[in-house]
C-alpha cells in the first residue's frame, strides 16, 4: 500500500485497489460488485473515498 498522502480524496478503481493492497480484478469482484460500497459518480466514472472503503471493510469483518 502506498502512502495515503499520494492519493487525491477521490480514488479511481486502480487507486482504490492499490490503497487496499489488492489487484483491480479482486476489487471488482469483492468491492465494486456490492451495492453497499458507497461511490461518487463523475459522469459515468466511479470514484471512491478512503473513508467509504474503510467503512465497507470494517462492516464486512467476520
PDB file of N, H, CA, C and O in Angstrom:
ATOM      1  N   UNK A   1       0.845  -1.173   0.000  1.00  0.00           N
ATOM      2  CA  UNK A   1       0.000   0.000   0.000  1.00  0.00           C
ATOM      3  C   UNK A   1       0.887   1.232   0.000  1.00  0.00           C
ATOM      4  O   UNK A   1       1.876   1.305   0.730  1.00  0.00           O
ATOM      5  N   UNK A   2       0.519   2.191  -0.826  1.00  0.00           N
ATOM      6  H   UNK A   2      -0.284   2.131  -1.419  1.00  0.00           H
ATOM      7  CA  UNK A   2       1.272   3.431  -0.895  1.00  0.00           C
ATOM      8  C   UNK A   2       0.825   4.362   0.217  1.00  0.00           C
ATOM      9  O   UNK A   2      -0.213   4.146   0.844  1.00  0.00           O
ATOM     10  N   UNK A   3       1.616   5.401   0.457  1.00  0.00           N
ATOM     11  H   UNK A   3       2.459   5.577  -0.053  1.00  0.00           H
ATOM     12  CA  UNK A   3       1.242   6.389   1.461  1.00  0.00           C
ATOM     13  C   UNK A   3      -0.055   7.058   1.046  1.00  0.00           C
ATOM     14  O   UNK A   3      -0.226   7.420  -0.118  1.00  0.00           O
ATOM     15  N   UNK A   4      -0.972   7.224   1.994  1.00  0.00           N
ATOM     16  H   UNK A   4      -0.833   6.930   2.940  1.00  0.00           H
ATOM     17  CA  UNK A   4      -2.272   7.802   1.664  1.00  0.00           C
ATOM     18  C   UNK A   4      -2.163   9.235   1.178  1.00  0.00           C
ATOM     19  O   UNK A   4      -3.063   9.711   0.487  1.00  0.00           O
ATOM     20  N   UNK A   5      -1.094   9.937   1.516  1.00  0.00           N
ATOM     21  H   UNK A   5      -0.363   9.550   2.077  1.00  0.00           H
ATOM     22  CA  UNK A   5      -0.936  11.315   1.058  1.00  0.00           C
ATOM     23  C   UNK A   5      -0.698  11.391  -0.448  1.00  0.00           C
ATOM     24  O   UNK A   5      -0.805  12.471  -1.031  1.00  0.00           O
ATOM     25  N   UNK A   6      -0.378  10.263  -1.090  1.00  0.00           N
ATOM     26  H   UNK A   6      -0.291   9.386  -0.616  1.00  0.00           H
ATOM     27  CA  UNK A   6      -0.145  10.250  -2.527  1.00  0.00           C
ATOM     28  C   UNK A   6      -1.456  10.225  -3.308  1.00  0.00           C
ATOM     29  O   UNK A   6      -1.448  10.413  -4.525  1.00  0.00           O
ATOM     30  N   UNK A   7      -2.569  10.000  -2.638  1.00  0.00           N
ATOM     31  H   UNK A   7      -2.576   9.848  -1.650  1.00  0.00           H
ATOM     32  CA  UNK A   7      -3.854   9.890  -3.297  1.00  0.00           C
ATOM     33  C   UNK A   7      -4.658  11.168  -3.140  1.00  0.00           C
ATOM     34  O   UNK A   7      -4.532  11.883  -2.146  1.00  0.00           O
ATOM     35  N   UNK A   8      -5.486  11.442  -4.138  1.00  0.00           N
ATOM     36  H   UNK A   8      -5.588  10.861  -4.945  1.00  0.00           H
ATOM     37  CA  UNK A   8      -6.455  12.517  -4.004  1.00  0.00           C
ATOM     38  C   UNK A   8      -7.578  12.007  -3.113  1.00  0.00           C
ATOM     39  O   UNK A   8      -7.583  10.839  -2.725  1.00  0.00           O
ATOM     40  N   UNK A   9      -8.523  12.871  -2.790  1.00  0.00           N
ATOM     41  H   UNK A   9      -8.519  13.820  -3.106  1.00  0.00           H
ATOM     42  CA  UNK A   9      -9.630  12.445  -1.926  1.00  0.00           C
ATOM     43  C   UNK A   9     -10.498  11.403  -2.615  1.00  0.00           C
ATOM     44  O   UNK A   9     -10.991  10.481  -1.965  1.00  0.00           O
ATOM     45  N   UNK A  10     -10.691  11.537  -3.919  1.00  0.00           N
ATOM     46  H   UNK A  10     -10.291  12.286  -4.447  1.00  0.00           H
ATOM     47  CA  UNK A  10     -11.496  10.580  -4.675  1.00  0.00           C
ATOM     48  C   UNK A  10     -10.574   9.650  -5.447  1.00  0.00           C
ATOM     49  O   UNK A  10      -9.740  10.097  -6.234  1.00  0.00           O
ATOM     50  N   UNK A  11     -10.733   8.356  -5.215  1.00  0.00           N
ATOM     51  H   UNK A  11     -11.411   7.993  -4.575  1.00  0.00           H
ATOM     52  CA  UNK A  11      -9.870   7.352  -5.833  1.00  0.00           C
ATOM     53  C   UNK A  11     -10.593   6.664  -6.978  1.00  0.00           C
ATOM     54  O   UNK A  11     -11.785   6.371  -6.883  1.00  0.00           O
ATOM     55  N   UNK A  12      -9.871   6.408  -8.057  1.00  0.00           N
ATOM     56  H   UNK A  12      -8.903   6.646  -8.134  1.00  0.00           H
ATOM     57  CA  UNK A  12     -10.455   5.608  -9.128  1.00  0.00           C
ATOM     58  C   UNK A  12     -10.292   4.128  -8.771  1.00  0.00           C
ATOM     59  O   UNK A  12      -9.762   3.795  -7.711  1.00  0.00           O
ATOM     60  N   UNK A  13     -10.743   3.261  -9.644  1.00  0.00           N
ATOM     61  H   UNK A  13     -11.174   3.531 -10.505  1.00  0.00           H
ATOM     62  CA  UNK A  13     -10.722   1.816  -9.389  1.00  0.00           C
ATOM     63  C   UNK A  13      -9.309   1.309  -9.084  1.00  0.00           C
ATOM     64  O   UNK A  13      -9.109   0.569  -8.121  1.00  0.00           O
ATOM     65  N   UNK A  14      -8.346   1.700  -9.891  1.00  0.00           N
ATOM     66  H   UNK A  14      -8.508   2.301 -10.674  1.00  0.00           H
ATOM     67  CA  UNK A  14      -6.976   1.223  -9.713  1.00  0.00           C
ATOM     68  C   UNK A  14      -6.366   1.756  -8.416  1.00  0.00           C
ATOM     69  O   UNK A  14      -5.687   1.020  -7.699  1.00  0.00           O
ATOM     70  N   UNK A  15      -6.605   3.027  -8.115  1.00  0.00           N
ATOM     71  H   UNK A  15      -7.156   3.625  -8.697  1.00  0.00           H
ATOM     72  CA  UNK A  15      -6.081   3.613  -6.880  1.00  0.00           C
ATOM     73  C   UNK A  15      -6.725   2.973  -5.657  1.00  0.00           C
ATOM     74  O   UNK A  15      -6.048   2.711  -4.663  1.00  0.00           O
ATOM     75  N   UNK A  16      -8.028   2.721  -5.726  1.00  0.00           N
ATOM     76  H   UNK A  16      -8.578   2.934  -6.534  1.00  0.00           H
ATOM     77  CA  UNK A  16      -8.729   2.094  -4.602  1.00  0.00           C
ATOM     78  C   UNK A  16      -8.188   0.687  -4.353  1.00  0.00           C
ATOM     79  O   UNK A  16      -7.975   0.295  -3.205  1.00  0.00           O
ATOM     80  N   UNK A  17      -7.967  -0.066  -5.417  1.00  0.00           N
ATOM     81  H   UNK A  17      -8.139   0.252  -6.350  1.00  0.00           H
ATOM     82  CA  UNK A  17      -7.414  -1.415  -5.278  1.00  0.00           C
ATOM     83  C   UNK A  17      -6.017  -1.355  -4.668  1.00  0.00           C
ATOM     84  O   UNK A  17      -5.695  -2.137  -3.773  1.00  0.00           O
ATOM     85  N   UNK A  18      -5.199  -0.441  -5.144  1.00  0.00           N
ATOM     86  H   UNK A  18      -5.461   0.194  -5.871  1.00  0.00           H
ATOM     87  CA  UNK A  18      -3.845  -0.292  -4.615  1.00  0.00           C
ATOM     88  C   UNK A  18      -3.877   0.137  -3.146  1.00  0.00           C
ATOM     89  O   UNK A  18      -3.098  -0.364  -2.335  1.00  0.00           O
ATOM     90  N   UNK A  19      -4.763   1.047  -2.810  1.00  0.00           N
ATOM     91  H   UNK A  19      -5.397   1.453  -3.468  1.00  0.00           H
ATOM     92  CA  UNK A  19      -4.910   1.512  -1.427  1.00  0.00           C
ATOM     93  C   UNK A  19      -5.237   0.346  -0.493  1.00  0.00           C
ATOM     94  O   UNK A  19      -4.754   0.294   0.638  1.00  0.00           O
ATOM     95  N   UNK A  20      -6.065  -0.590  -0.977  1.00  0.00           N
ATOM     96  H   UNK A  20      -6.458  -0.548  -1.896  1.00  0.00           H
ATOM     97  CA  UNK A  20      -6.454  -1.751  -0.176  1.00  0.00           C
ATOM     98  C   UNK A  20      -5.442  -2.889  -0.254  1.00  0.00           C
ATOM     99  O   UNK A  20      -5.540  -3.860   0.495  1.00  0.00           O
ATOM    100  N   UNK A  21      -4.478  -2.774  -1.151  1.00  0.00           N
ATOM    101  H   UNK A  21      -4.399  -1.985  -1.760  1.00  0.00           H
ATOM    102  CA  UNK A  21      -3.454  -3.806  -1.278  1.00  0.00           C
ATOM    103  C   UNK A  21      -3.922  -5.033  -2.037  1.00  0.00           C
ATOM    104  O   UNK A  21      -3.426  -6.135  -1.804  1.00  0.00           O
ATOM    105  N   UNK A  22      -4.874  -4.853  -2.945  1.00  0.00           N
ATOM    106  H   UNK A  22      -5.277  -3.958  -3.134  1.00  0.00           H
ATOM    107  CA  UNK A  22      -5.379  -5.967  -3.747  1.00  0.00           C
ATOM    108  C   UNK A  22      -5.295  -5.584  -5.223  1.00  0.00           C
ATOM    109  O   UNK A  22      -5.087  -4.420  -5.564  1.00  0.00           O
ATOM    110  N   UNK A  23      -5.460  -6.582  -6.092  1.00  0.00           N
ATOM    111  H   UNK A  23      -5.629  -7.528  -5.815  1.00  0.00           H
ATOM    112  CA  UNK A  23      -5.408  -6.274  -7.518  1.00  0.00           C
ATOM    113  C   UNK A  23      -6.778  -5.761  -7.979  1.00  0.00           C
ATOM    114  O   UNK A  23      -7.789  -6.050  -7.339  1.00  0.00           O
ATOM    115  N   UNK A  24      -6.821  -5.007  -9.078  1.00  0.00           N
ATOM    116  H   UNK A  24      -6.000  -4.773  -9.598  1.00  0.00           H
ATOM    117  CA  UNK A  24      -8.077  -4.427  -9.556  1.00  0.00           C
ATOM    118  C   UNK A  24      -9.181  -5.448  -9.842  1.00  0.00           C
ATOM    119  O   UNK A  24     -10.356  -5.150  -9.632  1.00  0.00           O
ATOM    120  N   UNK A  25      -8.830  -6.639 -10.314  1.00  0.00           N
ATOM    121  H   UNK A  25      -7.875  -6.881 -10.485  1.00  0.00           H
ATOM    122  CA  UNK A  25      -9.855  -7.659 -10.577  1.00  0.00           C
ATOM    123  C   UNK A  25     -10.511  -8.125  -9.281  1.00  0.00           C
ATOM    124  O   UNK A  25     -11.720  -8.356  -9.249  1.00  0.00           O
ATOM    125  N   UNK A  26      -9.731  -8.265  -8.219  1.00  0.00           N
ATOM    126  H   UNK A  26      -8.749  -8.077  -8.245  1.00  0.00           H
ATOM    127  CA  UNK A  26     -10.305  -8.627  -6.918  1.00  0.00           C
ATOM    128  C   UNK A  26     -11.171  -7.498  -6.385  1.00  0.00           C
ATOM    129  O   UNK A  26     -12.215  -7.741  -5.780  1.00  0.00           O
ATOM    130  N   UNK A  27     -10.737  -6.260  -6.610  1.00  0.00           N
ATOM    131  H   UNK A  27      -9.889  -6.063  -7.102  1.00  0.00           H
ATOM    132  CA  UNK A  27     -11.542  -5.110  -6.196  1.00  0.00           C
ATOM    133  C   UNK A  27     -12.898  -5.145  -6.896  1.00  0.00           C
ATOM    134  O   UNK A  27     -13.930  -4.905  -6.270  1.00  0.00           O
ATOM    135  N   UNK A  28     -12.894  -5.441  -8.184  1.00  0.00           N
ATOM    136  H   UNK A  28     -12.056  -5.636  -8.693  1.00  0.00           H
ATOM    137  CA  UNK A  28     -14.156  -5.534  -8.927  1.00  0.00           C
ATOM    138  C   UNK A  28     -15.046  -6.630  -8.354  1.00  0.00           C
ATOM    139  O   UNK A  28     -16.244  -6.422  -8.162  1.00  0.00           O
ATOM    140  N   UNK A  29     -14.478  -7.771  -8.086  1.00  0.00           N
ATOM    141  H   UNK A  29     -13.504  -7.940  -8.242  1.00  0.00           H
ATOM    142  CA  UNK A  29     -15.251  -8.935  -7.641  1.00  0.00           C
ATOM    143  C   UNK A  29     -15.811  -8.764  -6.235  1.00  0.00           C
ATOM    144  O   UNK A  29     -16.976  -9.078  -5.992  1.00  0.00           O
ATOM    145  N   UNK A  30     -14.998  -8.272  -5.310  1.00  0.00           N
ATOM    146  H   UNK A  30     -14.052  -8.016  -5.507  1.00  0.00           H
ATOM    147  CA  UNK A  30     -15.405  -8.240  -3.908  1.00  0.00           C
ATOM    148  C   UNK A  30     -15.909  -6.883  -3.429  1.00  0.00           C
ATOM    149  O   UNK A  30     -16.605  -6.818  -2.415  1.00  0.00           O
ATOM    150  N   UNK A  31     -15.585  -5.824  -4.111  1.00  0.00           N
ATOM    151  H   UNK A  31     -15.020  -5.877  -4.934  1.00  0.00           H
ATOM    152  CA  UNK A  31     -15.982  -4.488  -3.661  1.00  0.00           C
ATOM    153  C   UNK A  31     -16.990  -3.845  -4.609  1.00  0.00           C
ATOM    154  O   UNK A  31     -18.114  -3.549  -4.204  1.00  0.00           O
ATOM    155  N   UNK A  32     -16.610  -3.628  -5.842  1.00  0.00           N
ATOM    156  H   UNK A  32     -15.697  -3.868  -6.171  1.00  0.00           H
ATOM    157  CA  UNK A  32     -17.491  -2.921  -6.783  1.00  0.00           C
ATOM    158  C   UNK A  32     -18.782  -3.675  -7.045  1.00  0.00           C
ATOM    159  O   UNK A  32     -19.805  -3.049  -7.324  1.00  0.00           O
ATOM    160  N   UNK A  33     -18.767  -4.986  -6.966  1.00  0.00           N
ATOM    161  H   UNK A  33     -17.936  -5.494  -6.739  1.00  0.00           H
ATOM    162  CA  UNK A  33     -19.970  -5.778  -7.226  1.00  0.00           C
ATOM    163  C   UNK A  33     -21.012  -5.630  -6.116  1.00  0.00           C
ATOM    164  O   UNK A  33     -22.176  -5.980  -6.311  1.00  0.00           O
ATOM    165  N   UNK A  34     -20.610  -5.124  -4.972  1.00  0.00           N
ATOM    166  H   UNK A  34     -19.665  -4.840  -4.813  1.00  0.00           H
ATOM    167  CA  UNK A  34     -21.513  -4.969  -3.827  1.00  0.00           C
ATOM    168  C   UNK A  34     -22.075  -3.548  -3.816  1.00  0.00           C
ATOM    169  O   UNK A  34     -21.326  -2.576  -3.722  1.00  0.00           O
ATOM    170  N   UNK A  35     -23.387  -3.437  -3.911  1.00  0.00           N
ATOM    171  H   UNK A  35     -23.996  -4.227  -3.988  1.00  0.00           H
ATOM    172  CA  UNK A  35     -24.035  -2.119  -3.951  1.00  0.00           C
ATOM    173  C   UNK A  35     -23.912  -1.352  -2.640  1.00  0.00           C
ATOM    174  O   UNK A  35     -24.202  -0.156  -2.600  1.00  0.00           O
ATOM    175  N   UNK A  36     -23.493  -2.011  -1.574  1.00  0.00           N
ATOM    176  H   UNK A  36     -23.258  -2.983  -1.606  1.00  0.00           H
ATOM    177  CA  UNK A  36     -23.349  -1.319  -0.286  1.00  0.00           C
ATOM    178  C   UNK A  36     -22.098  -0.455  -0.219  1.00  0.00           C
ATOM    179  O   UNK A  36     -21.969   0.372   0.684  1.00  0.00           O
ATOM    180  N   UNK A  37     -21.177  -0.632  -1.158  1.00  0.00           N
ATOM    181  H   UNK A  37     -21.282  -1.303  -1.891  1.00  0.00           H
ATOM    182  CA  UNK A  37     -19.996   0.232  -1.210  1.00  0.00           C
ATOM    183  C   UNK A  37     -20.408   1.575  -1.787  1.00  0.00           C
ATOM    184  O   UNK A  37     -20.849   1.666  -2.932  1.00  0.00           O
ATOM    185  N   UNK A  38     -20.258   2.611  -0.982  1.00  0.00           N
ATOM    186  H   UNK A  38     -19.900   2.537  -0.051  1.00  0.00           H
ATOM    187  CA  UNK A  38     -20.640   3.944  -1.439  1.00  0.00           C
ATOM    188  C   UNK A  38     -19.624   4.445  -2.451  1.00  0.00           C
ATOM    189  O   UNK A  38     -18.418   4.261  -2.290  1.00  0.00           O
ATOM    190  N   UNK A  39     -20.132   5.073  -3.484  1.00  0.00           N
ATOM    191  H   UNK A  39     -21.112   5.222  -3.614  1.00  0.00           H
ATOM    192  CA  UNK A  39     -19.282   5.593  -4.551  1.00  0.00           C
ATOM    193  C   UNK A  39     -19.809   6.938  -5.009  1.00  0.00           C
ATOM    194  O   UNK A  39     -20.978   7.266  -4.808  1.00  0.00           O
ATOM    195  N   UNK A  40     -18.951   7.694  -5.613  1.00  0.00           N
ATOM    196  H   UNK A  40     -18.001   7.428  -5.777  1.00  0.00           H
ATOM    197  CA  UNK A  40     -19.279   9.012  -6.135  1.00  0.00           C
ATOM    198  C   UNK A  40     -19.143   8.929  -7.642  1.00  0.00           C
ATOM    199  O   UNK A  40     -18.112   8.489  -8.151  1.00  0.00           O
ATOM    200  N   UNK A  41     -20.171   9.348  -8.356  1.00  0.00           N
ATOM    201  H   UNK A  41     -21.008   9.705  -7.942  1.00  0.00           H
ATOM    202  CA  UNK A  41     -20.137   9.273  -9.813  1.00  0.00           C
ATOM    203  C   UNK A  41     -19.782  10.629 -10.411  1.00  0.00           C
ATOM    204  O   UNK A  41     -20.377  11.649 -10.061  1.00  0.00           O
ATOM    205  N   UNK A  42     -18.815  10.630 -11.308  1.00  0.00           N
ATOM    206  H   UNK A  42     -18.331   9.802 -11.592  1.00  0.00           H
ATOM    207  CA  UNK A  42     -18.465  11.810 -12.097  1.00  0.00           C
ATOM    208  C   UNK A  42     -18.765  11.409 -13.537  1.00  0.00           C
ATOM    209  O   UNK A  42     -17.954  10.758 -14.195  1.00  0.00           O
ATOM    210  N   UNK A  43     -19.925  11.801 -14.008  1.00  0.00           N
ATOM    211  H   UNK A  43     -20.584  12.330 -13.473  1.00  0.00           H
ATOM    212  CA  UNK A  43     -20.379  11.306 -15.303  1.00  0.00           C
ATOM    213  C   UNK A  43     -20.623   9.814 -15.182  1.00  0.00           C
ATOM    214  O   UNK A  43     -21.427   9.379 -14.358  1.00  0.00           O
ATOM    215  N   UNK A  44     -19.936   9.031 -15.995  1.00  0.00           N
ATOM    216  H   UNK A  44     -19.283   9.385 -16.664  1.00  0.00           H
ATOM    217  CA  UNK A  44     -20.052   7.571 -15.933  1.00  0.00           C
ATOM    218  C   UNK A  44     -18.914   6.932 -15.146  1.00  0.00           C
ATOM    219  O   UNK A  44     -18.839   5.708 -15.036  1.00  0.00           O
ATOM    220  N   UNK A  45     -18.032   7.761 -14.600  1.00  0.00           N
ATOM    221  H   UNK A  45     -18.093   8.755 -14.689  1.00  0.00           H
ATOM    222  CA  UNK A  45     -16.857   7.235 -13.895  1.00  0.00           C
ATOM    223  C   UNK A  45     -17.103   7.180 -12.391  1.00  0.00           C
ATOM    224  O   UNK A  45     -17.585   8.140 -11.789  1.00  0.00           O
ATOM    225  N   UNK A  46     -16.765   6.041 -11.797  1.00  0.00           N
ATOM    226  H   UNK A  46     -16.374   5.261 -12.286  1.00  0.00           H
ATOM    227  CA  UNK A  46     -16.903   5.858 -10.354  1.00  0.00           C
ATOM    228  C   UNK A  46     -15.663   6.380  -9.637  1.00  0.00           C
ATOM    229  O   UNK A  46     -14.541   6.248 -10.126  1.00  0.00           O
ATOM    230  N   UNK A  47     -15.886   6.973  -8.476  1.00  0.00           N
ATOM    231  H   UNK A  47     -16.797   7.081  -8.079  1.00  0.00           H
ATOM    232  CA  UNK A  47     -14.800   7.384  -7.591  1.00  0.00           C
ATOM    233  C   UNK A  47     -15.166   6.941  -6.186  1.00  0.00           C
ATOM    234  O   UNK A  47     -16.340   6.913  -5.815  1.00  0.00           O
ATOM    235  N   UNK A  48     -14.153   6.599  -5.414  1.00  0.00           N
ATOM    236  H   UNK A  48     -13.200   6.623  -5.715  1.00  0.00           H
ATOM    237  CA  UNK A  48     -14.342   6.075  -4.067  1.00  0.00           C
ATOM    238  C   UNK A  48     -13.525   6.912  -3.092  1.00  0.00           C
ATOM    239  O   UNK A  48     -12.437   7.379  -3.429  1.00  0.00           O
ATOM    240  N   UNK A  49     -14.048   7.102  -1.888  1.00  0.00           N
ATOM    241  H   UNK A  49     -14.932   6.723  -1.615  1.00  0.00           H
ATOM    242  CA  UNK A  49     -13.277   7.791  -0.860  1.00  0.00           C
ATOM    243  C   UNK A  49     -12.596   6.747   0.014  1.00  0.00           C
ATOM    244  O   UNK A  49     -13.075   5.621   0.143  1.00  0.00           O
ATOM    245  N   UNK A  50     -11.486   7.130   0.604  1.00  0.00           N
ATOM    246  H   UNK A  50     -11.097   8.045   0.499  1.00  0.00           H
ATOM    247  CA  UNK A  50     -10.788   6.216   1.515  1.00  0.00           C
ATOM    248  C   UNK A  50     -11.683   5.847   2.681  1.00  0.00           C
ATOM    249  O   UNK A  50     -11.701   4.693   3.109  1.00  0.00           O
ATOM    250  N   UNK A  51     -12.430   6.818   3.202  1.00  0.00           N
ATOM    251  H   UNK A  51     -12.416   7.755   2.854  1.00  0.00           H
ATOM    252  CA  UNK A  51     -13.295   6.537   4.356  1.00  0.00           C
ATOM    253  C   UNK A  51     -14.411   5.561   3.983  1.00  0.00           C
ATOM    254  O   UNK A  51     -14.762   4.701   4.790  1.00  0.00           O
ATOM    255  N   UNK A  52     -14.976   5.676   2.777  1.00  0.00           N
ATOM    256  H   UNK A  52     -14.690   6.375   2.121  1.00  0.00           H
ATOM    257  CA  UNK A  52     -16.014   4.733   2.345  1.00  0.00           C
ATOM    258  C   UNK A  52     -15.436   3.328   2.196  1.00  0.00           C
ATOM    259  O   UNK A  52     -16.087   2.344   2.547  1.00  0.00           O
ATOM    260  N   UNK A  53     -14.222   3.236   1.678  1.00  0.00           N
ATOM    261  H   UNK A  53     -13.693   4.036   1.392  1.00  0.00           H
ATOM    262  CA  UNK A  53     -13.577   1.924   1.545  1.00  0.00           C
ATOM    263  C   UNK A  53     -13.331   1.295   2.908  1.00  0.00           C
ATOM    264  O   UNK A  53     -13.597   0.110   3.104  1.00  0.00           O
ATOM    265  N   UNK A  54     -12.825   2.082   3.848  1.00  0.00           N
ATOM    266  H   UNK A  54     -12.609   3.045   3.689  1.00  0.00           H
ATOM    267  CA  UNK A  54     -12.530   1.540   5.178  1.00  0.00           C
ATOM    268  C   UNK A  54     -13.813   1.197   5.934  1.00  0.00           C
ATOM    269  O   UNK A  54     -13.845   0.210   6.668  1.00  0.00           O
ATOM    270  N   UNK A  55     -14.867   1.991   5.769  1.00  0.00           N
ATOM    271  H   UNK A  55     -14.842   2.793   5.172  1.00  0.00           H
ATOM    272  CA  UNK A  55     -16.163   1.664   6.383  1.00  0.00           C
ATOM    273  C   UNK A  55     -16.690   0.346   5.837  1.00  0.00           C
ATOM    274  O   UNK A  55     -17.187  -0.490   6.592  1.00  0.00           O
ATOM    275  N   UNK A  56     -16.581   0.161   4.532  1.00  0.00           N
ATOM    276  H   UNK A  56     -16.178   0.840   3.918  1.00  0.00           H
ATOM    277  CA  UNK A  56     -17.047  -1.067   3.900  1.00  0.00           C
ATOM    278  C   UNK A  56     -16.272  -2.271   4.429  1.00  0.00           C
ATOM    279  O   UNK A  56     -16.860  -3.308   4.735  1.00  0.00           O
ATOM    280  N   UNK A  57     -14.970  -2.131   4.535  1.00  0.00           N
ATOM    281  H   UNK A  57     -14.493  -1.288   4.286  1.00  0.00           H
ATOM    282  CA  UNK A  57     -14.134  -3.222   5.047  1.00  0.00           C
ATOM    283  C   UNK A  57     -14.514  -3.546   6.489  1.00  0.00           C
ATOM    284  O   UNK A  57     -14.654  -4.717   6.841  1.00  0.00           O
ATOM    285  N   UNK A  58     -14.681  -2.531   7.321  1.00  0.00           N
ATOM    286  H   UNK A  58     -14.567  -1.580   7.035  1.00  0.00           H
ATOM    287  CA  UNK A  58     -14.988  -2.782   8.735  1.00  0.00           C
ATOM    288  C   UNK A  58     -16.353  -3.444   8.903  1.00  0.00           C
ATOM    289  O   UNK A  58     -16.540  -4.226   9.835  1.00  0.00           O
ATOM    290  N   UNK A  59     -17.300  -3.152   8.032  1.00  0.00           N
ATOM    291  H   UNK A  59     -17.148  -2.517   7.275  1.00  0.00           H
ATOM    292  CA  UNK A  59     -18.627  -3.775   8.114  1.00  0.00           C
ATOM    293  C   UNK A  59     -18.607  -5.217   7.634  1.00  0.00           C
ATOM    294  O   UNK A  59     -19.493  -5.996   7.986  1.00  0.00           O
ATOM    295  N   UNK A  60     -17.616  -5.582   6.840  1.00  0.00           N
ATOM    296  H   UNK A  60     -16.896  -4.950   6.554  1.00  0.00           H
ATOM    297  CA  UNK A  60     -17.518  -6.939   6.304  1.00  0.00           C
ATOM    298  C   UNK A  60     -16.691  -7.873   7.191  1.00  0.00           C
ATOM    299  O   UNK A  60     -16.561  -9.059   6.888  1.00  0.00           O
ATOM    300  N   UNK A  61     -16.132  -7.345   8.281  1.00  0.00           N
ATOM    301  H   UNK A  61     -16.238  -6.381   8.527  1.00  0.00           H
ATOM    302  CA  UNK A  61     -15.335  -8.192   9.171  1.00  0.00           C
ATOM    303  C   UNK A  61     -16.199  -9.289   9.768  1.00  0.00           C
ATOM    304  O   UNK A  61     -17.362  -9.063  10.103  1.00  0.00           O
ATOM    305  N   UNK A  62     -15.626 -10.475   9.898  1.00  0.00           N
ATOM    306  H   UNK A  62     -14.682 -10.659   9.626  1.00  0.00           H
ATOM    307  CA  UNK A  62     -16.370 -11.590  10.495  1.00  0.00           C
ATOM    308  C   UNK A  62     -15.785 -11.970  11.832  1.00  0.00           C
ATOM    309  O   UNK A  62     -16.280 -12.889  12.484  1.00  0.00           O
TER     310      UNK A  62
END
